[in-house]
């Protein structure tokens, strides 16, 4: 068999399930037979925000079994159960993309999953795990999460207890929930702002202090709790309101503010860091909808290679948990309706997952 089916982006708001070639792995790649995929906000933003001069395969997050490996790949074997992260909708590499029956993934962003984890659950992990790790450990220099043989580091002191604190705005999002889990494993005190519906989720993830975004007193209450002494903040919502709340809680010392969608804090003592996670992949990417280009960043790739092995261990130990999945029918053909629902704001509190090939669990 040399051909497969994939969801191809053909124009603004237009995508079709079409036949294309099954990829052959490069020396540093793994080809995964896809069992399940998970949808991300960037998928619908690419679908509806780019003209797409040439067809590109959409999708970023996948889970499945290894079908073939490149000549330089070690520690991964054919038949392994894995998850992977890829930059779909990339006009510079149109055959990349998770929404297909077979996907070639850089080996350094392939992670084994336990036998007792379903592919549907596993598919929710790649983007939250890699982007959260990149934010916390690469950009904010938070101490790595401890493994059983290691002690938790508490190197930076922001609070009376001597432990470092972090503000995570949007703790109920998939990225926010993963940020909370990893931050707690690293020994941090976590303040988070979320919706009321997300309270149980962020509490289960380990958040220490929870505030609601629609509560009029949140700005004041959070400011009283932190004394304005937060030095690091991750904003998974990145609106003017969320940026203002983060800034208010960093006013004593300043610090570093992570933004995912471009919001900035104007205080010169606060460094705004915009995250574009595809620099982790060791390949160029062009986000046509926003005119953003990601070049190969060797340091980011080196970090990601090392972090992936730590993340794999944490997943194996059940120390970090997948997002809640809403598994929808339709396979590749059903994905468009899911992206439409995400764009319209009809998806809350769960990740949309589609089964591509019902591989025996």
ZATOR-330541 format. One line per field, with one value per residue (C-alpha): x, y, z; residue in one letter; residue number from 0. Coordinates in steps of 0.05 Angstrom, whole numbers. Example, Ala and Ser with C-alpha at 12.3 -4.5 7.8 and 13.67 -1.06 7.14 Angstrom:
<nodes>
east: c(246	273) $
north: c(-90	-21) $
up: c(156	143) $
res: c(a	s) $
n: c(0	1) $
</nodes>
This chain:
<nodes>
east: c(0	29	-30	-71	-126	-113	-151	-123	-131	-148	-169	-199	-251	-244	-215	-227	-209	-164	-116	-41	23	42	105	173	212	274	334	310	235	184	123	63	0	-51	-103	-131	-121	-139	-160	-126	-147	-90	-122	-185	-144	-103	-165	-204	-147	-103	-115	-70	-37	-24	-59	-30	-48	-78	-69	-17	-33	-35	-30	-18	33	100	98	170	231	289	360	385	327	343	300	237	215	162	98	111	51	67	42	71	71	74	61	1	-22	50	58	134	122	53	57	66	2	-32	-99	-79	-75	1	45	121	140	209	234	253	179	154	136	118	52	35	-3	-62	-70	-119	-99	-158	-130	-59	-78	-96	-25	25	12	-3	58	108	82	77	146	174	142	162	230	258	231	219	276	231	266	252	196	224	227	224	300	305	289	242	281	255	309	273	238	177	134	140	146	209	176	171	102	71	7	-27	-85	-132	-119	-180	-153	-115	-49	-66	-84	-18	21	-10	9	81	89	65	113	168	149	116	58	5	-45	-94	-153	-206	-280	-326	-338	-264	-257	-255	-207	-155	-162	-148	-88	-61	-75	-64	-106	-163	-198	-255	-246	-318	-315	-312	-265	-215	-164	-165	-170	-113	-70	-81	-63	2	21	40	103	93	155	131	63	35	-26	-64	-119	-77	-130	-124	-161	-117	-53	-75	-88	-20	14	-19	8	79	84	131	190	171	189	172	103	87	34	6	-33	6	-19	36	49	76	113	187	205	162	189	135	153	109	108	110	119	135	208	214	206	272	237	214	141	100	35	2	-59	-15	46	90	150	187	259	299	324	378	375	299	307	360	316	256	296	316	248	212	248	228	157	155	177	124	70	93	89	19	47	15	-54	-88	-144	-216	-232	-297	-291	-333	-353	-335	-260	-225	-292	-319	-261	-287	-351	-308	-265	-328	-353	-287	-287	-358	-339	-384	-329	-314	-276	-259	-213	-245	-216	-229	-212	-174	-159	-189	-123	-131	-116) $
north: c(0	67	115	139	188	256	320	372	447	475	547	592	549	493	424	356	284	265	211	224	185	148	183	150	168	212	190	226	211	160	143	132	94	141	113	179	254	313	382	447	520	532	480	522	586	557	529	594	644	623	622	561	569	493	436	423	368	397	376	375	321	246	178	111	56	62	36	50	87	126	100	145	132	96	77	72	8	-13	-29	18	56	130	202	255	330	360	427	416	467	486	511	501	427	411	336	348	344	298	290	230	155	156	214	225	256	280	226	275	294	223	197	127	119	64	3	21	91	93	126	173	198	199	242	299	304	327	401	415	375	404	476	477	447	497	555	535	503	534	605	616	572	539	480	415	372	321	247	196	195	271	325	382	446	511	557	624	654	698	681	678	603	609	575	605	627	629	659	618	655	607	547	512	509	447	485	518	453	422	484	475	401	413	474	435	379	431	454	520	555	563	619	611	649	607	600	574	511	496	497	422	412	463	439	367	392	421	496	528	591	596	660	669	712	738	758	835	832	784	837	863	795	765	827	820	746	755	824	841	799	748	745	695	690	647	676	623	672	734	788	860	840	779	818	874	825	791	859	881	820	831	905	899	866	859	793	750	743	687	704	653	699	764	805	847	882	953	957	961	918	860	821	795	728	706	630	598	525	500	522	457	415	426	449	515	534	591	610	641	668	714	721	688	647	598	583	524	538	488	507	497	429	408	428	392	328	326	348	294	240	272	279	207	186	230	201	130	146	176	240	282	266	276	325	301	276	281	226	243	199	209	200	246	267	289	335	396	399	396	454	493	481	504	567	583	573	512	468	478	437	378	363	339	272	232	159	152	78	35	0	-54	-22) $
up: c(0	-21	-13	46	64	96	111	63	73	4	19	72	107	56	71	39	55	-3	-24	-18	-11	53	79	80	143	138	178	240	233	255	214	258	238	269	316	342	334	379	355	376	368	319	272	261	258	201	167	168	168	110	35	26	-42	-43	-6	63	114	177	250	305	357	345	377	346	333	299	227	206	231	200	198	254	302	367	427	384	350	300	338	396	423	419	416	370	357	286	253	207	155	138	67	73	88	60	76	150	191	240	206	164	168	169	193	192	259	282	329	384	394	397	466	488	525	576	554	598	567	509	444	452	518	493	434	481	509	456	449	523	545	496	498	574	582	532	569	639	631	568	572	647	673	725	759	723	751	799	784	840	848	851	901	883	873	904	879	872	932	921	981	1056	1052	1009	949	880	858	788	761	707	674	639	683	655	584	563	563	629	664	641	663	732	736	715	759	820	804	803	873	855	889	835	830	774	742	707	696	751	710	712	788	799	741	765	836	814	775	840	838	906	898	849	824	774	713	716	789	794	854	822	805	877	911	871	883	958	956	917	945	873	881	825	781	728	695	639	603	564	545	529	524	549	612	627	612	659	716	705	703	768	804	778	795	855	820	748	715	655	623	574	522	472	426	423	482	513	580	571	638	620	680	653	594	548	516	458	450	381	397	328	337	376	314	277	213	185	192	162	198	137	175	217	173	226	207	252	234	259	329	349	423	424	391	440	498	469	458	531	558	518	556	622	599	578	647	680	636	651	726	717	747	692	667	599	586	587	516	478	426	366	307	234	231	183	153	220	238	200	242	305	281	265	336	365	323	346	420	429	459	533	583	537	479	415	393	329	317	251	253	309	325	377	444) $
res: c(x	x	x	x	x	x	x	x	x	x	x	x	x	x	x	x	x	x	x	x	x	x	x	x	x	x	x	x	x	x	x	x	x	x	x	x	x	x	x	x	x	x	x	x	x	x	x	x	x	x	x	x	x	x	x	x	x	x	x	x	x	x	x	x	x	x	x	x	x	x	x	x	x	x	x	x	x	x	x	x	x	x	x	x	x	x	x	x	x	x	x	x	x	x	x	x	x	x	x	x	x	x	x	x	x	x	x	x	x	x	x	x	x	x	x	x	x	x	x	x	x	x	x	x	x	x	x	x	x	x	x	x	x	x	x	x	x	x	x	x	x	x	x	x	x	x	x	x	x	x	x	x	x	x	x	x	x	x	x	x	x	x	x	x	x	x	x	x	x	x	x	x	x	x	x	x	x	x	x	x	x	x	x	x	x	x	x	x	x	x	x	x	x	x	x	x	x	x	x	x	x	x	x	x	x	x	x	x	x	x	x	x	x	x	x	x	x	x	x	x	x	x	x	x	x	x	x	x	x	x	x	x	x	x	x	x	x	x	x	x	x	x	x	x	x	x	x	x	x	x	x	x	x	x	x	x	x	x	x	x	x	x	x	x	x	x	x	x	x	x	x	x	x	x	x	x	x	x	x	x	x	x	x	x	x	x	x	x	x	x	x	x	x	x	x	x	x	x	x	x	x	x	x	x	x	x	x	x	x	x	x	x	x	x	x	x	x	x	x	x	x	x	x	x	x	x	x	x	x	x	x	x	x	x	x	x	x	x	x	x	x	x	x	x	x	x	x	x	x	x	x	x	x	x	x	x	x	x	x	x	x) $
n: c(0	1	2	3	4	5	6	7	8	9	10	11	12	13	14	15	16	17	18	19	20	21	22	23	24	25	26	27	28	29	30	31	32	33	34	35	36	37	38	39	40	41	42	43	44	45	46	47	48	49	50	51	52	53	54	55	56	57	58	59	60	61	62	63	64	65	66	67	68	69	70	71	72	73	74	75	76	77	78	79	80	81	82	83	84	85	86	87	88	89	90	91	92	93	94	95	96	97	98	99	100	101	102	103	104	105	106	107	108	109	110	111	112	113	114	115	116	117	118	119	120	121	122	123	124	125	126	127	128	129	130	131	132	133	134	135	136	137	138	139	140	141	142	143	144	145	146	147	148	149	150	151	152	153	154	155	156	157	158	159	160	161	162	163	164	165	166	167	168	169	170	171	172	173	174	175	176	177	178	179	180	181	182	183	184	185	186	187	188	189	190	191	192	193	194	195	196	197	198	199	200	201	202	203	204	205	206	207	208	209	210	211	212	213	214	215	216	217	218	219	220	221	222	223	224	225	226	227	228	229	230	231	232	233	234	235	236	237	238	239	240	241	242	243	244	245	246	247	248	249	250	251	252	253	254	255	256	257	258	259	260	261	262	263	264	265	266	267	268	269	270	271	272	273	274	275	276	277	278	279	280	281	282	283	284	285	286	287	288	289	290	291	292	293	294	295	296	297	298	299	300	301	302	303	304	305	306	307	308	309	310	311	312	313	314	315	316	317	318	319	320	321	322	323	324	325	326	327	328	329	330	331	332	333	334	335	336	337	338	339	340	341	342	343	344	345	346	347	348	349	350	351	352	353	354	355	356	357	358	359	360) $
</nodes>
